[in-house]
């Protein structure tokens, strides 16, 4: 939703602010290890 909003000239609203680190592109970033992603999931619960 956020990527589509940005493509249309809008701003991120769903994964914004303190929740930006949980966005899909951030979770699937090439530089992140499985351990890093697991830590993010555990923080979000």
PDB file of N, H, CA, C and O in Angstrom:
ATOM      1  N   UNK A   1       0.828  -1.191   0.000  1.00  0.00           N
ATOM      2  CA  UNK A   1       0.000   0.000   0.000  1.00  0.00           C
ATOM      3  C   UNK A   1       0.870   1.252   0.000  1.00  0.00           C
ATOM      4  O   UNK A   1       0.587   2.213  -0.715  1.00  0.00           O
ATOM      5  N   UNK A   2       1.931   1.235   0.806  1.00  0.00           N
ATOM      6  H   UNK A   2       2.161   0.454   1.387  1.00  0.00           H
ATOM      7  CA  UNK A   2       2.796   2.397   0.875  1.00  0.00           C
ATOM      8  C   UNK A   2       3.532   2.630  -0.438  1.00  0.00           C
ATOM      9  O   UNK A   2       3.669   3.773  -0.873  1.00  0.00           O
ATOM     10  N   UNK A   3       4.006   1.564  -1.074  1.00  0.00           N
ATOM     11  H   UNK A   3       3.895   0.635  -0.720  1.00  0.00           H
ATOM     12  CA  UNK A   3       4.713   1.711  -2.346  1.00  0.00           C
ATOM     13  C   UNK A   3       3.781   2.284  -3.409  1.00  0.00           C
ATOM     14  O   UNK A   3       4.187   3.136  -4.199  1.00  0.00           O
ATOM     15  N   UNK A   4       2.540   1.822  -3.429  1.00  0.00           N
ATOM     16  H   UNK A   4       2.210   1.130  -2.787  1.00  0.00           H
ATOM     17  CA  UNK A   4       1.573   2.335  -4.395  1.00  0.00           C
ATOM     18  C   UNK A   4       1.273   3.804  -4.132  1.00  0.00           C
ATOM     19  O   UNK A   4       1.169   4.595  -5.070  1.00  0.00           O
ATOM     20  N   UNK A   5       1.136   4.171  -2.876  1.00  0.00           N
ATOM     21  H   UNK A   5       1.221   3.529  -2.114  1.00  0.00           H
ATOM     22  CA  UNK A   5       0.883   5.569  -2.533  1.00  0.00           C
ATOM     23  C   UNK A   5       2.031   6.456  -2.984  1.00  0.00           C
ATOM     24  O   UNK A   5       1.807   7.551  -3.500  1.00  0.00           O
ATOM     25  N   UNK A   6       3.266   5.990  -2.791  1.00  0.00           N
ATOM     26  H   UNK A   6       3.449   5.101  -2.371  1.00  0.00           H
ATOM     27  CA  UNK A   6       4.419   6.774  -3.219  1.00  0.00           C
ATOM     28  C   UNK A   6       4.476   6.893  -4.741  1.00  0.00           C
ATOM     29  O   UNK A   6       4.842   7.945  -5.265  1.00  0.00           O
ATOM     30  N   UNK A   7       4.119   5.826  -5.450  1.00  0.00           N
ATOM     31  H   UNK A   7       3.823   4.972  -5.023  1.00  0.00           H
ATOM     32  CA  UNK A   7       4.103   5.875  -6.917  1.00  0.00           C
ATOM     33  C   UNK A   7       3.104   6.906  -7.429  1.00  0.00           C
ATOM     34  O   UNK A   7       3.316   7.523  -8.473  1.00  0.00           O
ATOM     35  N   UNK A   8       2.023   7.087  -6.692  1.00  0.00           N
ATOM     36  H   UNK A   8       1.850   6.585  -5.844  1.00  0.00           H
ATOM     37  CA  UNK A   8       0.984   8.030  -7.103  1.00  0.00           C
ATOM     38  C   UNK A   8       1.228   9.435  -6.562  1.00  0.00           C
ATOM     39  O   UNK A   8       0.385  10.319  -6.710  1.00  0.00           O
ATOM     40  N   UNK A   9       2.399   9.639  -5.926  1.00  0.00           N
ATOM     41  H   UNK A   9       3.085   8.920  -5.806  1.00  0.00           H
ATOM     42  CA  UNK A   9       2.753  10.971  -5.434  1.00  0.00           C
ATOM     43  C   UNK A   9       2.380  11.231  -3.994  1.00  0.00           C
ATOM     44  O   UNK A   9       2.522  12.357  -3.516  1.00  0.00           O
ATOM     45  N   UNK A  10       1.905  10.215  -3.290  1.00  0.00           N
ATOM     46  H   UNK A  10       1.790   9.301  -3.679  1.00  0.00           H
ATOM     47  CA  UNK A  10       1.525  10.384  -1.894  1.00  0.00           C
ATOM     48  C   UNK A  10       2.662  10.053  -0.949  1.00  0.00           C
ATOM     49  O   UNK A  10       3.821   9.951  -1.351  1.00  0.00           O
ATOM     50  N   UNK A  11       2.313   9.889   0.298  1.00  0.00           N
ATOM     51  H   UNK A  11       1.371   9.971   0.625  1.00  0.00           H
ATOM     52  CA  UNK A  11       3.295   9.568   1.334  1.00  0.00           C
ATOM     53  C   UNK A  11       2.967   8.227   1.965  1.00  0.00           C
ATOM     54  O   UNK A  11       1.833   7.753   1.902  1.00  0.00           O
ATOM     55  N   UNK A  12       3.980   7.624   2.574  1.00  0.00           N
ATOM     56  H   UNK A  12       4.901   8.009   2.626  1.00  0.00           H
ATOM     57  CA  UNK A  12       3.763   6.382   3.325  1.00  0.00           C
ATOM     58  C   UNK A  12       2.876   6.678   4.530  1.00  0.00           C
ATOM     59  O   UNK A  12       3.054   7.689   5.209  1.00  0.00           O
ATOM     60  N   UNK A  13       1.922   5.787   4.789  1.00  0.00           N
ATOM     61  H   UNK A  13       1.778   4.966   4.237  1.00  0.00           H
ATOM     62  CA  UNK A  13       1.052   6.003   5.941  1.00  0.00           C
ATOM     63  C   UNK A  13       0.874   4.743   6.780  1.00  0.00           C
ATOM     64  O   UNK A  13       0.569   4.835   7.969  1.00  0.00           O
ATOM     65  N   UNK A  14       1.059   3.562   6.178  1.00  0.00           N
ATOM     66  H   UNK A  14       1.306   3.488   5.212  1.00  0.00           H
ATOM     67  CA  UNK A  14       0.831   2.332   6.921  1.00  0.00           C
ATOM     68  C   UNK A  14       2.059   1.942   7.736  1.00  0.00           C
ATOM     69  O   UNK A  14       1.977   1.789   8.954  1.00  0.00           O
ATOM     70  N   UNK A  15       3.193   1.781   7.067  1.00  0.00           N
ATOM     71  H   UNK A  15       3.260   1.906   6.077  1.00  0.00           H
ATOM     72  CA  UNK A  15       4.446   1.490   7.751  1.00  0.00           C
ATOM     73  C   UNK A  15       5.276   2.765   7.781  1.00  0.00           C
ATOM     74  O   UNK A  15       6.265   2.894   7.060  1.00  0.00           O
ATOM     75  N   UNK A  16       4.867   3.691   8.614  1.00  0.00           N
ATOM     76  H   UNK A  16       4.064   3.586   9.200  1.00  0.00           H
ATOM     77  CA  UNK A  16       5.545   4.983   8.728  1.00  0.00           C
ATOM     78  C   UNK A  16       5.936   5.208  10.189  1.00  0.00           C
ATOM     79  O   UNK A  16       5.431   4.540  11.091  1.00  0.00           O
ATOM     80  N   UNK A  17       6.825   6.139  10.399  1.00  0.00           N
ATOM     81  H   UNK A  17       7.235   6.682   9.666  1.00  0.00           H
ATOM     82  CA  UNK A  17       7.249   6.459  11.759  1.00  0.00           C
ATOM     83  C   UNK A  17       7.989   5.310  12.407  1.00  0.00           C
ATOM     84  O   UNK A  17       8.912   4.747  11.818  1.00  0.00           O
ATOM     85  N   UNK A  18       7.589   4.960  13.614  1.00  0.00           N
ATOM     86  H   UNK A  18       6.839   5.418  14.093  1.00  0.00           H
ATOM     87  CA  UNK A  18       8.288   3.900  14.342  1.00  0.00           C
ATOM     88  C   UNK A  18       8.048   2.508  13.742  1.00  0.00           C
ATOM     89  O   UNK A  18       8.742   1.558  14.105  1.00  0.00           O
ATOM     90  N   UNK A  19       7.073   2.375  12.828  1.00  0.00           N
ATOM     91  H   UNK A  19       6.510   3.147  12.533  1.00  0.00           H
ATOM     92  CA  UNK A  19       6.785   1.091  12.204  1.00  0.00           C
ATOM     93  C   UNK A  19       7.486   0.908  10.853  1.00  0.00           C
ATOM     94  O   UNK A  19       7.312  -0.125  10.207  1.00  0.00           O
ATOM     95  N   UNK A  20       8.263   1.883  10.426  1.00  0.00           N
ATOM     96  H   UNK A  20       8.404   2.722  10.951  1.00  0.00           H
ATOM     97  CA  UNK A  20       8.936   1.818   9.125  1.00  0.00           C
ATOM     98  C   UNK A  20       9.889   0.633   9.039  1.00  0.00           C
ATOM     99  O   UNK A  20      10.082   0.074   7.959  1.00  0.00           O
ATOM    100  N   UNK A  21      10.478   0.246  10.151  1.00  0.00           N
ATOM    101  H   UNK A  21      10.321   0.699  11.028  1.00  0.00           H
ATOM    102  CA  UNK A  21      11.423  -0.874  10.119  1.00  0.00           C
ATOM    103  C   UNK A  21      10.742  -2.211   9.830  1.00  0.00           C
ATOM    104  O   UNK A  21      11.426  -3.183   9.509  1.00  0.00           O
ATOM    105  N   UNK A  22       9.413  -2.288   9.936  1.00  0.00           N
ATOM    106  H   UNK A  22       8.857  -1.499  10.196  1.00  0.00           H
ATOM    107  CA  UNK A  22       8.683  -3.529   9.689  1.00  0.00           C
ATOM    108  C   UNK A  22       8.098  -3.602   8.279  1.00  0.00           C
ATOM    109  O   UNK A  22       7.336  -4.519   7.974  1.00  0.00           O
ATOM    110  N   UNK A  23       8.447  -2.647   7.421  1.00  0.00           N
ATOM    111  H   UNK A  23       9.066  -1.902   7.669  1.00  0.00           H
ATOM    112  CA  UNK A  23       7.928  -2.661   6.053  1.00  0.00           C
ATOM    113  C   UNK A  23       8.511  -3.842   5.285  1.00  0.00           C
ATOM    114  O   UNK A  23       9.596  -4.330   5.600  1.00  0.00           O
ATOM    115  N   UNK A  24       7.779  -4.287   4.282  1.00  0.00           N
ATOM    116  H   UNK A  24       6.898  -3.890   4.026  1.00  0.00           H
ATOM    117  CA  UNK A  24       8.190  -5.457   3.507  1.00  0.00           C
ATOM    118  C   UNK A  24       9.567  -5.275   2.865  1.00  0.00           C
ATOM    119  O   UNK A  24      10.398  -6.178   2.965  1.00  0.00           O
ATOM    120  N   UNK A  25       9.839  -4.145   2.213  1.00  0.00           N
ATOM    121  H   UNK A  25       9.164  -3.412   2.132  1.00  0.00           H
ATOM    122  CA  UNK A  25      11.174  -3.993   1.616  1.00  0.00           C
ATOM    123  C   UNK A  25      12.291  -4.045   2.662  1.00  0.00           C
ATOM    124  O   UNK A  25      13.382  -4.536   2.371  1.00  0.00           O
ATOM    125  N   UNK A  26      12.036  -3.555   3.850  1.00  0.00           N
ATOM    126  H   UNK A  26      11.150  -3.157   4.086  1.00  0.00           H
ATOM    127  CA  UNK A  26      13.045  -3.603   4.899  1.00  0.00           C
ATOM    128  C   UNK A  26      13.236  -5.029   5.408  1.00  0.00           C
ATOM    129  O   UNK A  26      14.366  -5.440   5.675  1.00  0.00           O
ATOM    130  N   UNK A  27      12.158  -5.783   5.544  1.00  0.00           N
ATOM    131  H   UNK A  27      11.241  -5.450   5.327  1.00  0.00           H
ATOM    132  CA  UNK A  27      12.272  -7.171   6.003  1.00  0.00           C
ATOM    133  C   UNK A  27      12.972  -8.057   4.982  1.00  0.00           C
ATOM    134  O   UNK A  27      13.682  -8.992   5.351  1.00  0.00           O
ATOM    135  N   UNK A  28      12.774  -7.767   3.703  1.00  0.00           N
ATOM    136  H   UNK A  28      12.197  -7.008   3.403  1.00  0.00           H
ATOM    137  CA  UNK A  28      13.340  -8.596   2.643  1.00  0.00           C
ATOM    138  C   UNK A  28      14.615  -8.002   2.042  1.00  0.00           C
ATOM    139  O   UNK A  28      15.031  -8.420   0.962  1.00  0.00           O
ATOM    140  N   UNK A  29      15.234  -7.051   2.711  1.00  0.00           N
ATOM    141  H   UNK A  29      14.895  -6.712   3.589  1.00  0.00           H
ATOM    142  CA  UNK A  29      16.456  -6.432   2.200  1.00  0.00           C
ATOM    143  C   UNK A  29      17.561  -7.478   2.064  1.00  0.00           C
ATOM    144  O   UNK A  29      17.692  -8.369   2.903  1.00  0.00           O
ATOM    145  N   UNK A  30      18.339  -7.362   1.015  1.00  0.00           N
ATOM    146  H   UNK A  30      18.232  -6.638   0.333  1.00  0.00           H
ATOM    147  CA  UNK A  30      19.384  -8.339   0.712  1.00  0.00           C
ATOM    148  C   UNK A  30      20.413  -8.427   1.833  1.00  0.00           C
ATOM    149  O   UNK A  30      20.929  -9.511   2.103  1.00  0.00           O
ATOM    150  N   UNK A  31      20.719  -7.330   2.480  1.00  0.00           N
ATOM    151  H   UNK A  31      20.300  -6.449   2.261  1.00  0.00           H
ATOM    152  CA  UNK A  31      21.738  -7.312   3.524  1.00  0.00           C
ATOM    153  C   UNK A  31      21.305  -7.893   4.860  1.00  0.00           C
ATOM    154  O   UNK A  31      22.134  -8.057   5.755  1.00  0.00           O
ATOM    155  N   UNK A  32      20.022  -8.207   5.014  1.00  0.00           N
ATOM    156  H   UNK A  32      19.349  -8.073   4.287  1.00  0.00           H
ATOM    157  CA  UNK A  32      19.530  -8.736   6.288  1.00  0.00           C
ATOM    158  C   UNK A  32      19.684 -10.253   6.337  1.00  0.00           C
ATOM    159  O   UNK A  32      19.374 -10.958   5.376  1.00  0.00           O
ATOM    160  N   UNK A  33      20.163 -10.730   7.463  1.00  0.00           N
ATOM    161  H   UNK A  33      20.414 -10.157   8.243  1.00  0.00           H
ATOM    162  CA  UNK A  33      20.262 -12.174   7.647  1.00  0.00           C
ATOM    163  C   UNK A  33      18.938 -12.694   8.209  1.00  0.00           C
ATOM    164  O   UNK A  33      18.089 -11.910   8.633  1.00  0.00           O
ATOM    165  N   UNK A  34      18.769 -13.986   8.209  1.00  0.00           N
ATOM    166  H   UNK A  34      19.459 -14.623   7.865  1.00  0.00           H
ATOM    167  CA  UNK A  34      17.578 -14.591   8.799  1.00  0.00           C
ATOM    168  C   UNK A  34      17.454 -14.246  10.267  1.00  0.00           C
ATOM    169  O   UNK A  34      16.351 -14.064  10.781  1.00  0.00           O
ATOM    170  N   UNK A  35      18.588 -14.157  10.940  1.00  0.00           N
ATOM    171  H   UNK A  35      19.485 -14.305  10.523  1.00  0.00           H
ATOM    172  CA  UNK A  35      18.593 -13.808  12.363  1.00  0.00           C
ATOM    173  C   UNK A  35      18.072 -12.381  12.569  1.00  0.00           C
ATOM    174  O   UNK A  35      17.307 -12.125  13.499  1.00  0.00           O
ATOM    175  N   UNK A  36      18.489 -11.451  11.695  1.00  0.00           N
ATOM    176  H   UNK A  36      19.110 -11.658  10.939  1.00  0.00           H
ATOM    177  CA  UNK A  36      18.011 -10.067  11.786  1.00  0.00           C
ATOM    178  C   UNK A  36      16.502  -9.995  11.602  1.00  0.00           C
ATOM    179  O   UNK A  36      15.813  -9.295  12.344  1.00  0.00           O
ATOM    180  N   UNK A  37      15.989 -10.717  10.613  1.00  0.00           N
ATOM    181  H   UNK A  37      16.548 -11.286  10.010  1.00  0.00           H
ATOM    182  CA  UNK A  37      14.545 -10.713  10.348  1.00  0.00           C
ATOM    183  C   UNK A  37      13.789 -11.339  11.516  1.00  0.00           C
ATOM    184  O   UNK A  37      12.735 -10.841  11.911  1.00  0.00           O
ATOM    185  N   UNK A  38      14.312 -12.408  12.059  1.00  0.00           N
ATOM    186  H   UNK A  38      15.168 -12.812  11.738  1.00  0.00           H
ATOM    187  CA  UNK A  38      13.679 -13.055  13.202  1.00  0.00           C
ATOM    188  C   UNK A  38      13.621 -12.109  14.398  1.00  0.00           C
ATOM    189  O   UNK A  38      12.620 -12.079  15.114  1.00  0.00           O
ATOM    190  N   UNK A  39      14.666 -11.350  14.618  1.00  0.00           N
ATOM    191  H   UNK A  39      15.479 -11.374  14.037  1.00  0.00           H
ATOM    192  CA  UNK A  39      14.670 -10.357  15.694  1.00  0.00           C
ATOM    193  C   UNK A  39      13.602  -9.290  15.491  1.00  0.00           C
ATOM    194  O   UNK A  39      12.937  -8.880  16.442  1.00  0.00           O
ATOM    195  N   UNK A  40      13.440  -8.841  14.247  1.00  0.00           N
ATOM    196  H   UNK A  40      13.981  -9.174  13.474  1.00  0.00           H
ATOM    197  CA  UNK A  40      12.396  -7.864  13.959  1.00  0.00           C
ATOM    198  C   UNK A  40      11.004  -8.438  14.230  1.00  0.00           C
ATOM    199  O   UNK A  40      10.148  -7.759  14.796  1.00  0.00           O
ATOM    200  N   UNK A  41      10.784  -9.692  13.824  1.00  0.00           N
ATOM    201  H   UNK A  41      11.480 -10.243  13.364  1.00  0.00           H
ATOM    202  CA  UNK A  41       9.493 -10.338  14.090  1.00  0.00           C
ATOM    203  C   UNK A  41       9.243 -10.449  15.582  1.00  0.00           C
ATOM    204  O   UNK A  41       8.133 -10.186  16.044  1.00  0.00           O
ATOM    205  N   UNK A  42      10.253 -10.833  16.336  1.00  0.00           N
ATOM    206  H   UNK A  42      11.154 -11.047  15.960  1.00  0.00           H
ATOM    207  CA  UNK A  42      10.056 -10.996  17.768  1.00  0.00           C
ATOM    208  C   UNK A  42       9.794  -9.658  18.454  1.00  0.00           C
ATOM    209  O   UNK A  42       9.081  -9.615  19.457  1.00  0.00           O
ATOM    210  N   UNK A  43      10.357  -8.563  17.934  1.00  0.00           N
ATOM    211  H   UNK A  43      10.936  -8.598  17.120  1.00  0.00           H
ATOM    212  CA  UNK A  43      10.094  -7.241  18.491  1.00  0.00           C
ATOM    213  C   UNK A  43       8.668  -6.791  18.218  1.00  0.00           C
ATOM    214  O   UNK A  43       8.080  -6.059  19.013  1.00  0.00           O
ATOM    215  N   UNK A  44       8.113  -7.229  17.095  1.00  0.00           N
ATOM    216  H   UNK A  44       8.591  -7.824  16.449  1.00  0.00           H
ATOM    217  CA  UNK A  44       6.790  -6.762  16.709  1.00  0.00           C
ATOM    218  C   UNK A  44       5.662  -7.473  17.448  1.00  0.00           C
ATOM    219  O   UNK A  44       4.538  -6.973  17.495  1.00  0.00           O
ATOM    220  N   UNK A  45       5.950  -8.614  18.013  1.00  0.00           N
ATOM    221  H   UNK A  45       6.863  -9.021  17.975  1.00  0.00           H
ATOM    222  CA  UNK A  45       4.898  -9.382  18.677  1.00  0.00           C
ATOM    223  C   UNK A  45       4.644  -8.846  20.070  1.00  0.00           C
ATOM    224  O   UNK A  45       3.789  -9.367  20.786  1.00  0.00           O
TER     225      UNK A  45
END
